[in-house]
Amino acid sequence: MVVVRQKVVVKKDGQIELNSPELLEGATAEVIVLIEATAKAPSLESLLGKASGNFGSRAEADEHIRKERDTWIS
């Protein structure tokens, strides 16, 4: 078994190109792609109010939770 390891840049439409003299024409190869993380995931707080039906701020969410808790006690 021959192992070929290269870093490549993903091209338009998710295409990658791998060139190596070890790759013989007509041979069967298994390809595993490991994508490096390039962007930091957004914080949960930054997502507040972004989707339909969500709260626009932390204060609005806290107020709603307080009101819900009050109904449990009543």
ZAMITOR-438411 format. One record per atom (N, C-alpha, C, CB): residue in three letters; z, x negated, y negated. Coordinates in pm, whole numbers, plus 50000, padded with zeros to 5 digits. Last residue first. Glycine has a CB too. Layout:
ALAZXY/...
***
This chain:
SER540725473347012/SER540915487546974/SER540875496647093/SER539865491846875/ILE539955449447126/ILE541385452047107/ILE541635466847081/ILE541945443546991/TRP537235449847122/TRP537895448447251/TRP539355452247241/TRP537755434047303/THR536575450746856/THR536345462946934/THR537015462047071/THR534835465446951/ASP537125424746779/ASP537975435346728/ASP537795448246808/ASP537675437846580/ARG534995411446895/ARG536335409246949/ARG537295420246903/ARG536865395646907/GLU532945420346724/GLU532915423646866/GLU534285422146929/GLU531905414846940/LYS533755408446483/LYS533685423146494/LYS533665427546640/LYS532425428446422/ARG533495381146554/ARG534805386746515/ARG534825401946530/ARG535145382846369/ILE530725380046598/ILE531645377646709/ILE533035383246678/ILE531745362546739/HIS529795384846336/HIS529425394046445/HIS530395392446563/HIS527975391346492/GLU530845362346205/GLU531245375946164/GLU530955385946276/GLU530515380146034/ASP529465341546335/ASP530925342446344/ASP531415356346310/ASP531585332246253/ALA526825347546251/ALA527165347846393/ALA528675349146412/ALA526655335046464/GLU527095343545974/GLU526695356646026/GLU527045357946174/GLU525185358846006/ALA527775316245970/ALA528715326245918/ALA528375340145971/ALA528695326245764/ARG525475303846062/ARG526685303146145/ARG527685313846101/ARG527325289146136/SER522625325246002/SER523545314445970/SER524725314646065/SER524035315445823/GLY521005344946099/GLY520425335346006/GLY521325323745973/GLY520065342345882/PHE520855354646441/PHE521605353746317/PHE521015342746230/PHE523085351146344/ASN517955370846590/ASN519045361246585/ASN519705361146450/ASN518545347346619/GLY515705386946591/GLY516965392746635/GLY518135383246634/GLY516805398146770/SER513375361346658/SER513585375246620/SER514915380446675/SER512435383946668/ALA514535328046590/ALA513855337946672/ALA514215352046625/ALA514235336146822/LYS516055313846402/LYS514625310646419/LYS513865321246499/LYS514475297146487/GLY518795316546378/GLY517935324646293/GLY516455322346311/GLY518285322246153/LEU519495283846485/LEU520045296746442/LEU519065303846349/LEU521405294646371/LEU518615258646538/LEU517815269746591/LEU518325283346548/LEU517785269046742/SER520475241146447/SER519215241746373/SER518325253346420/SER518465228646386/GLU522445243646645/GLU522685249346512/GLU521395250746432/GLU523695240746435/LEU521395228946852/LEU521485243346867/LEU521675250046732/LEU522635247146961/SER519045203946744/SER520415208446768/SER520415223646781/SER521375203946654/PRO516075194346922/PRO516745200146806/PRO518165204446842/PRO515945212146752/ALA515655162347078/ALA515755176847092/ALA516485182646971/ALA516475180747224/LYS513615137246948/LYS514975141646975/LYS514975156946981/LYS515955136446865/ALA510655125847107/ALA511315133246999/ALA512705137547042/ALA510475145546959/THR509835112047328/THR509485106647197/THR510225113647084/THR508005107647174/ALA510335101547652/ALA510805110847550/ALA510535104747413/ALA512315114047568/GLU507535093847854/GLU508665089247775/GLU509035099747672/GLU508335075847706/ILE506645106848161/ILE506415107848017/ILE507675103547944/ILE506015122147977/LEU505155095948443/LEU506475096448381/LEU506265096148231/LEU507385084648430/VAL503155107148700/VAL503185104348558/VAL504605106348506/VAL502185113548481/ILE501685095948991/ILE502915101648937/ILE502985097548790/ILE504195096849018/VAL499135099249223/VAL499455095949084/VAL500725103349043/VAL498275099748989/GLU497725084549504/GLU498715094149457/GLU499125089749316/GLU499965094949554/ALA494345080849605/ALA495525075649536/ALA496435087049497/ALA495115067449410/THR491755070249819/THR492635081149780/THR493895075149719/THR492975090249902/ALA488695053749729/ALA490045053549788/ALA490835065749738/ALA490795040249753/GLY486335053749586/GLY486405061949706/GLY487775062349772/GLY485425057149803/GLU486745021149461/GLU485975033549457/GLU486065040749590/GLU484505030649420/LEU490015008449428/LEU488705007549491/LEU488025021249492/LEU488825002149635/LEU492014993849212/LEU491595007449246/LEU490165007049299/LEU491695017049122/GLU492394968349128/GLU492974971949258/GLU492544985849304/GLU494504971349250/PRO491404967048872/PRO490534961948980/PRO491094965249120/PRO490374946748966/SER491904996248681/SER492504984848746/SER491564980048858/SER493914988248802/ASN492625021248449/ASN491615011948498/ASN492314999948559/ASN490655007448383/LEU493175053748365/LEU493795042448434/LEU492685033748492/LEU494795047148546/GLU493795077148117/GLU492785068848183/GLU493485056648240/GLU491645064748084/ILE494635111748073/ILE495005097648076/ILE493915090048150/ILE496395095548143/GLN494675141847878/GLN493995132647970/GLN494575118547958/GLN492485132447941/GLY495505162547712/GLY496395157647817/GLY495765147947915/GLY496945169047891/ASP493725167647508/ASP493775177047620/ASP494575171747738/ASP492365180247666/LYS493415133547415/LYS493185147647385/LYS493165155947514/LYS491855149447308/LYS495585111047600/LYS494475114347511/LYS494395129447490/LYS493145109047567/VAL498435091547621/VAL497815104247659/VAL496765107747553/VAL498875115647673/VAL498285057547687/VAL498495067747584/VAL497755080347628/VAL498005062847443/VAL500045039047943/VAL498835044247880/VAL499235054347773/VAL497885050747985/LYS501175012548132/LYS501525021948026/LYS500235026147959/LYS502535015747921/GLN500985009048487/GLN500445006748354/GLN501035016648256/GLN498895007648353/ARG500974997048809/ARG501825002948706/ARG501254999048570/ARG503304998248720/VAL500105001049136/VAL499554997849005/VAL500425004848902/VAL498045002048992/VAL500504989649461/VAL501144996749350/VAL500534991749220/VAL502694994849351/VAL499164994349781/VAL499064987149654/VAL499704995649546/VAL497584983749618/MET500004991550118/MET500005000050000/MET500004991149876/MET501225009650000/
***
